[in-house]
Amino acid sequence: MNAESDGRQGGSESVPHAATGDDAPTKGPVLGSRAPRFIQRSRPLHLSWQVGVFIVGLAVVGVGIVMLPLPGPGWLVIFAGMAIWATEFVWAQLVLAWTKRKVTEAAHRALDPRVRRRNLILTTIAVVVCAAAVSVYVWKFGVVMPWKIEQ
């Protein structure tokens, strides 16, 4: 049975077909626009919808980029903007899927006992080196705050 036999039109549906009648399960989500069907039917309305989604996503990504050097969850906001774009654009859906796959792979690698042991050892060495540097500084110069320097 064809996935398009339920009366829907268009090549990229926004909703995965739960009951297509095929024995094989669908592989992954269906890519494409998730705009309401009445918007997808009208080309000018759909184009204006896409422009609106792009502008809102661009604003969110822009705020995330501004938050990178400033206090705030910059990367989280950038990924939220990408998720907004992914509701309408296939390229953003593919980038978001790639990002999720890479983050999952990194999480699995980080949970590997050998990698965890190595990270703990490197962190311990870094803390010891920093503590030694601070101790040498305090031993040599004492505890003097930079804003109370008298000349």
N, C-alpha and C positions, 0 to 999 in steps of 0.2 A: 504494500500500500504506500502511496506517496504521502509525504508529510504535508503537502499543500492541499490534500483532498478535503480538508475541513472548510473550504470556502474562502480562506484568507488569500490575499493577493500580495505580491512582492516577493523578492528573493531573500531578503534578510528580515526574518521575524524577530520580534523583541522577546517573545516568551518561548522558552524551551517547550517542545511538544512532549507532554507527559504520556499521552496515549496515542501513538502513531499507528499502532496496529502491527508494527514490525517486531520481530522476536529479539532483534539486537537493540540494546539500550543506546540512547543517544550519548555521544561522547562530548562532554563539556557543554557549556552554555552556547546558545545560538548568538552569533555576533550580529550587531546592527543596532538600529535605532530602537529605543524604548519609549518613544513618544506615543501618546494615545493614538488609537487607530484613526479617529476623525482628523487628526492633524496630519498623519501620514498620507491620507488620501488626497489632500490638497498640496500640490507642489509649492506654491508661494507660502502657504501657511507653514509647511514643514521646513522650508528654507529659513523663514524668520524664526522658527523654533530653534533651529540649529545655531543661528547667529546668537540668539539669546543665551542658549546653553554655553556656547563658546565664550561669550563675554563674561558670564557669571563664573565659569571655570577659570578664565584668565584672571579675573579679579581675585579669586581665592588663591590661585597659584602665586600671583603677585604679592599678596599679603604674606604668604608663606616664605617667599624669597626675602621680603623685608624682615621677617622674623628670624632668619638664619643668623645674622650677627647680633640681633637684639634678643632680649629675653622673651621666650615663648617657644611653643612647639612648632618650629619652622617646617621640619620635614613632614610632620603629621599633617599640617595644613596643606602642604604641597601635594601630598598623596590624596587628601580630600578633594582638592581641585582636579586631580587626575581622575578620581572616581566620578566627579560631576561630568567631566568630559566623556568618560567611558559610558555614560548613559546614552550617548548619542553618536559617538565616533568609534569606528572599528579600530583605528590606529591606537586610540587611548585604551581600548579594551585589551589589545594585544600587549601594550606596554605595561598595563596594570597586571595582567596575567604573568608576564615575564618577571616583574618585580616581586609578585607574591611567590612565584616559584623559587627565585633566588633567595628571598628571605627565609623560606621554609628550609631550603638546603643549608643555609648558614646556621639556622637554629639546630638542625640535626647534627651538623658538624660540631657546633659548640657543646652539644650534649655528649659527645664522644668522650669517654673517660680519659683517654690519653691526651686529647686536646684540652680538657678541663685541667688536668694535672699540669700540663705545660703552661697554661695561662696563669694558674695559681703560682707556679714557681717564678714566672716572669714578673708577675705583680708583686710578689714578695721581694724579689731583687730590686725592683724599681722603688718600692717603699723604703727599703734599707738604704739605698743610695741617696734618696731624697732626705731621709732622716740624718744621714751622715753629713750631707751638705749643709743642712740647717744647723746641726750641732757645731760644725766648724765655723760657720758664720757667727753664731751666737758666742762661741768661745773667743773669736777674734775681735768682734765689734760690740758684743753685749746686746742686750735687748733695747734697741733704740728704734723708735718708730720713725718712719721717713718724714712725717709732717712735724716732728719736734726737733729737727736738726738746727743747731745754733752755730752760726759762723762768726 
